[in-house]
Amino acid sequence: MNFRDIFATVLAEYPQAKTTPLKKHPLAAKIRKKWPTEIGAWVDENWPGKNLMVTGTRFVGSWAYVPWLAVMDQRLTNTTQHGLYVVISFAEDGSRVSIGLGQGVTSSTQKILGDNLKKIHATLDLPEGFKPGPLPSGSLGESNSARGYEPAIVAYKLYEKQSLPENAQLEGDIRQCIDHLISLVDLDEIRAIYSDDTTSRMPSVGDNAQGQKVWILAPGQGAKLWDEWKSEGIGALGWDGTDDLSLYSSREEILPV
């Protein structure tokens, strides 16, 4: 599995790509589908029967500020919205990539993320050569989205675009992270930390003064998606498993998705 080629491609092409239309863009298709499928085959070959799942940024309607690829242990979570997983995050300006263990931010406050991080650090040693999270502020960028992800990182390595190591090193880093993820999920105390995250999170609903139903839809944890929502003129639900609906031409095609 040539992770170095993937990383180099995203870092070189993503900043320009996100200034162009998303629909049917080849880089978006690689991050959304092609590379997760290829990495998933590599994961299944090296960790057979471990019920691991690989996914990438879904790009639901717009480019993401920070694209990512993730490996999840489905005993704990099957979505990057919550739980603990291996995550590869690319800085929004294409300057660097982070490899490590991260937490879902959608369902957690900054305090919960910080408390979880301390519990995990107290439970298991970090992968060799990795630094303890959170990521230093600004590592992934200056947008609210980028800064919202940084406190959720439990352990990490940062590689600059101009000094990516050989593929063997990158593959070894990812192997370490996956091994540590499996070891962590084996522990009752780690599963207990995220036990509240296993239920679905839906927007709050209530009645306004006229008795009408009103949905409260927040732009991510800590309003981290506000800049993106405002610039795109959208509101969105974080359905990680849903493809870009603009790729479908009719209601009938969308329903099975």
C-alpha positions as CSV (number, residue, x, y, z in Angstrom):
1,M,0.0,0.0,0.0
2,N,1.7,3.2,-1.1
3,F,0.6,5.7,1.5
4,R,3.3,8.2,0.4
5,D,1.8,8.6,-3.0
6,I,-1.6,9.2,-1.5
7,F,-0.3,11.8,1.0
8,A,1.8,13.6,-1.7
9,T,-1.2,13.7,-4.0
10,V,-3.5,15.2,-1.4
11,L,-1.0,17.7,-0.2
12,A,-0.1,18.9,-3.7
13,E,-3.6,19.0,-5.3
14,Y,-6.2,19.6,-2.6
15,P,-5.7,23.4,-2.0
16,Q,-6.3,24.1,-5.7
17,A,-9.0,21.4,-6.1
18,K,-11.2,22.9,-3.4
19,T,-11.4,26.1,-5.4
20,T,-13.1,24.3,-8.2
21,P,-16.6,22.6,-8.5
22,L,-16.8,19.5,-6.3
23,K,-19.2,17.4,-8.5
24,K,-17.4,14.5,-10.1
25,H,-14.0,15.9,-9.2
26,P,-11.4,13.0,-9.5
27,L,-9.6,14.0,-6.3
28,A,-12.8,14.0,-4.3
29,A,-13.7,10.6,-5.7
30,K,-10.3,9.2,-4.7
31,I,-10.6,10.5,-1.1
32,R,-14.3,9.5,-0.8
33,K,-14.2,6.0,-2.4
34,K,-11.0,4.8,-4.2
35,W,-8.4,5.2,-1.5
36,P,-10.7,3.9,1.4
37,T,-11.4,0.9,-0.7
38,E,-7.7,0.2,-1.4
39,I,-6.7,0.9,2.2
40,G,-9.6,-1.3,3.3
41,A,-8.3,-4.2,1.3
42,W,-4.8,-3.7,2.8
43,V,-6.4,-3.6,6.3
44,D,-8.4,-6.8,5.8
45,E,-5.3,-8.6,4.6
46,N,-3.2,-7.6,7.6
47,W,-5.9,-7.7,10.3
48,P,-8.3,-10.4,9.1
49,G,-11.4,-10.8,11.1
50,K,-10.9,-7.7,13.2
51,N,-14.0,-5.9,11.9
52,L,-12.1,-2.8,10.9
53,M,-13.7,-0.2,8.6
54,V,-12.0,2.4,6.4
55,T,-13.7,5.6,5.3
56,G,-12.7,9.0,3.9
57,T,-14.2,12.5,3.8
58,R,-17.7,12.3,2.3
59,F,-17.9,15.8,0.8
60,V,-21.6,16.1,1.3
61,G,-22.4,19.1,-0.9
62,S,-19.1,21.0,-0.5
63,W,-15.3,20.6,-0.1
64,A,-14.1,20.0,3.4
65,Y,-11.6,22.4,5.0
66,V,-9.6,19.4,6.4
67,P,-9.8,16.2,4.3
68,W,-9.1,12.9,6.1
69,L,-8.9,9.2,5.9
70,A,-9.9,7.0,8.9
71,V,-9.7,3.4,10.2
72,M,-12.4,2.4,12.8
73,D,-12.8,-0.6,15.0
74,Q,-16.5,-1.3,14.6
75,R,-16.7,-2.7,18.1
76,L,-16.5,0.9,19.2
77,T,-17.8,3.0,16.3
78,N,-18.6,3.0,12.6
79,T,-18.6,6.7,12.2
80,T,-16.0,9.5,12.7
81,Q,-18.6,11.6,14.4
82,H,-17.8,9.9,17.8
83,G,-15.6,7.3,19.4
84,L,-11.9,6.7,18.9
85,Y,-10.2,5.8,15.6
86,V,-7.1,6.0,13.5
87,V,-7.1,9.3,11.5
88,I,-5.0,10.7,8.8
89,S,-5.7,14.5,8.6
90,F,-4.4,16.8,5.9
91,A,-3.8,20.5,6.7
92,E,-6.2,22.8,4.9
93,D,-3.3,24.6,3.1
94,G,-1.6,21.3,2.0
95,S,1.5,22.0,4.2
96,R,1.5,18.9,6.4
97,V,-0.2,15.6,7.3
98,S,-1.0,14.2,10.7
99,I,-1.1,10.5,11.5
100,G,-2.5,9.3,14.8
101,L,-5.4,8.4,17.0
102,G,-8.4,10.8,17.1
103,Q,-11.8,11.2,18.7
104,G,-15.1,12.2,17.0
105,V,-15.9,15.8,17.8
106,T,-19.6,16.0,16.7
107,S,-21.0,14.6,20.0
108,S,-18.5,15.9,22.5
109,T,-17.6,19.2,24.1
110,Q,-14.0,20.4,24.4
111,K,-14.0,19.4,28.1
112,I,-15.2,15.9,27.3
113,L,-12.6,15.5,24.6
114,G,-9.9,16.7,27.0
115,D,-11.1,14.4,29.8
116,N,-11.2,11.4,27.4
117,L,-7.7,12.2,26.2
118,K,-6.3,12.2,29.8
119,K,-8.0,8.8,30.5
120,I,-6.6,7.3,27.4
121,H,-3.1,8.6,28.1
122,A,-3.3,7.0,31.6
123,T,-4.5,3.7,30.2
124,L,-1.9,2.8,27.5
125,D,1.5,3.9,26.3
126,L,1.6,5.9,23.1
127,P,2.7,4.3,19.9
128,E,6.5,4.4,19.6
129,G,7.7,7.8,18.3
130,F,4.3,9.5,18.6
131,K,3.6,12.6,20.6
132,P,0.7,13.0,23.0
133,G,-2.3,15.0,21.8
134,P,-3.8,17.4,21.3
135,L,-2.3,18.7,18.1
136,P,-0.6,22.1,18.5
137,S,-3.0,24.9,17.6
138,G,-2.8,25.8,13.9
139,S,-1.3,22.5,12.8
140,L,-4.3,21.8,10.5
141,G,-5.1,25.4,9.7
142,E,-6.7,28.6,10.9
143,S,-10.4,27.9,10.1
144,N,-12.8,27.0,12.9
145,S,-13.1,23.5,11.3
146,A,-9.3,22.9,11.5
147,R,-9.0,24.2,15.0
148,G,-12.0,22.1,16.1
149,Y,-10.3,18.9,15.1
150,E,-7.0,19.6,16.8
151,P,-8.1,19.1,20.5
152,A,-9.6,15.7,19.6
153,I,-6.2,14.1,18.6
154,V,-5.0,11.6,21.2
155,A,-1.5,10.8,19.7
156,Y,0.1,12.0,16.5
157,K,3.0,12.4,14.2
158,L,3.2,15.4,11.9
159,Y,5.0,15.3,8.6
160,E,5.7,18.4,6.5
161,K,4.9,18.3,2.8
162,Q,8.5,18.9,1.8
163,S,9.9,16.1,4.1
164,L,7.6,13.2,3.8
165,P,9.5,10.0,4.7
166,E,9.6,6.9,2.6
167,N,6.5,4.8,2.4
168,A,7.9,2.1,4.7
169,Q,7.9,4.6,7.5
170,L,4.4,5.9,6.9
171,E,3.0,2.4,6.6
172,G,4.8,1.5,9.9
173,D,3.2,4.5,11.6
174,I,-0.3,3.5,10.4
175,R,0.3,-0.1,11.5
176,Q,1.3,1.1,15.0
177,C,-1.9,3.2,15.2
178,I,-4.1,0.4,14.1
179,D,-2.5,-2.1,16.6
180,H,-2.9,0.4,19.4
181,L,-6.5,1.1,18.4
182,I,-7.4,-2.6,18.6
183,S,-5.6,-2.9,22.0
184,L,-7.5,0.1,23.3
185,V,-10.9,-1.2,22.2
186,D,-10.1,-4.5,23.8
187,L,-10.1,-2.7,27.2
188,D,-13.4,-2.4,29.1
189,E,-12.4,1.0,30.5
190,I,-11.9,2.4,27.0
191,R,-15.2,1.1,25.7
192,A,-16.8,2.6,28.8
193,I,-15.4,6.1,28.0
194,Y,-17.3,6.1,24.7
195,S,-20.3,4.1,25.7
196,D,-22.5,7.1,25.5
197,D,-21.4,7.7,21.9
198,T,-22.9,4.5,20.6
199,T,-26.4,6.0,20.3
200,S,-27.4,8.2,17.4
201,R,-27.2,12.0,17.9
202,M,-30.0,13.9,16.3
203,P,-30.8,17.7,16.4
204,S,-32.9,18.8,19.3
205,V,-36.6,19.5,18.6
206,G,-39.1,21.6,20.5
207,D,-42.1,23.9,20.1
208,N,-41.9,27.6,19.5
209,A,-44.4,30.2,20.8
210,Q,-46.8,29.4,18.0
211,G,-46.8,25.6,18.7
212,Q,-44.8,24.8,15.6
213,K,-42.0,22.2,15.7
214,V,-38.6,23.8,15.6
215,W,-35.3,21.9,14.9
216,I,-32.1,23.2,16.5
217,L,-29.3,22.5,14.1
218,A,-25.8,23.4,15.3
219,P,-22.9,23.8,12.9
220,G,-20.7,21.2,14.6
221,Q,-19.1,21.0,18.0
222,G,-18.1,24.5,19.1
223,A,-19.7,25.9,16.0
224,K,-16.6,24.7,14.1
225,L,-18.4,24.5,10.8
226,W,-19.9,28.0,10.9
227,D,-17.4,29.5,8.4
228,E,-18.1,26.7,5.9
229,W,-21.9,26.8,6.3
230,K,-21.9,30.6,6.0
231,S,-19.7,30.7,2.9
232,E,-21.7,27.9,1.2
233,G,-25.1,29.1,2.4
234,I,-26.0,25.7,3.8
235,G,-27.0,23.8,6.9
236,A,-26.2,20.1,7.0
237,L,-26.5,16.9,9.0
238,G,-23.4,14.8,9.5
239,W,-24.4,11.6,7.8
240,D,-21.0,10.1,7.3
241,G,-22.2,7.1,5.4
242,T,-24.1,9.1,2.7
243,D,-22.5,9.9,-0.6
244,D,-22.7,13.4,-2.3
245,L,-26.4,13.5,-3.2
246,S,-25.7,15.7,-6.2
247,L,-24.3,12.6,-7.9
248,Y,-27.8,11.2,-8.1
249,S,-30.3,12.3,-10.7
250,S,-33.6,11.3,-9.1
251,R,-35.3,10.6,-5.8
252,E,-35.5,6.9,-6.7
253,E,-31.7,6.7,-7.0
254,I,-31.2,8.4,-3.7
255,L,-33.6,6.3,-1.6
256,P,-31.4,3.1,-1.5
257,V,-28.4,5.2,-0.4
